[in-house]
Amino acid sequence: MDSSDEESGEEYLFKIVIIGDSAVGKSNLLSRYARNEFNPHSKATIGVEFQTQSLEIDGKEVKAQIWDTAGQERFRAVTSAYYRGAFGALLVYDISRRTTFESIPRWLDELKTHSDSTVARMLVGNKCDLENIRDVSVEEGKSLAESEGLFFMETSALDSTNVITAFEMVIREIYYNVSRKVL
Ligand code: GDP
């Protein structure tokens, strides 16, 4: 975190990472949140990308620098540098592809290996617009989240369902964790 005291008040900058199998919608969740854009034919470019979003909490400007793997996971090459300094993580699966849900424990392990236990974590079942081909029930998502102590939300980057809510919930949680420590 970078925080600085200015005349206008404190400023916060937190890093958040998005992880999960290829094609679950990580890039589109980020572009929907940061730019209100959706790309049906998105082809991941290799490399790491991030977007910065601001949110006002308790009269303070809280900035989130949200990182996207940008395709690295296809080569199982998400590096420790990607996780370094993260205060929050979204673990994403696709509700229409069970294998992506089954990968979540592996992503959780990787996250635990590379970050400390205070990271705010949310399990995200994306593509909830695809109800007709649902392959993972809401209850299964909830139950995994409960057993691992994660927040849980189903989202759709396509129709915007819960996208802002999911990111902002993680950002607020980080902010409250940090300000509790500071006080
Ligand atoms: P990433 O590899 O995890 O970053 O996934 P992308 O964001 O590149 O998305 C993979 C594919 O899923 C693309 O064709 C997207 O258009 C599509 N997609 C992403 N989010 C959604 C969603 O919420 N609903 C639907 N129906 N398709 C989505």
Residues whose N, C-alpha, C, O or C-beta is under 5 A from the ligand:
A	BS01	GDP	D21 S22 A23 V24 G25 K26 S27 N28 N39 P40 H41 S42 N126 K127 D129 T155 S156 A157 L158
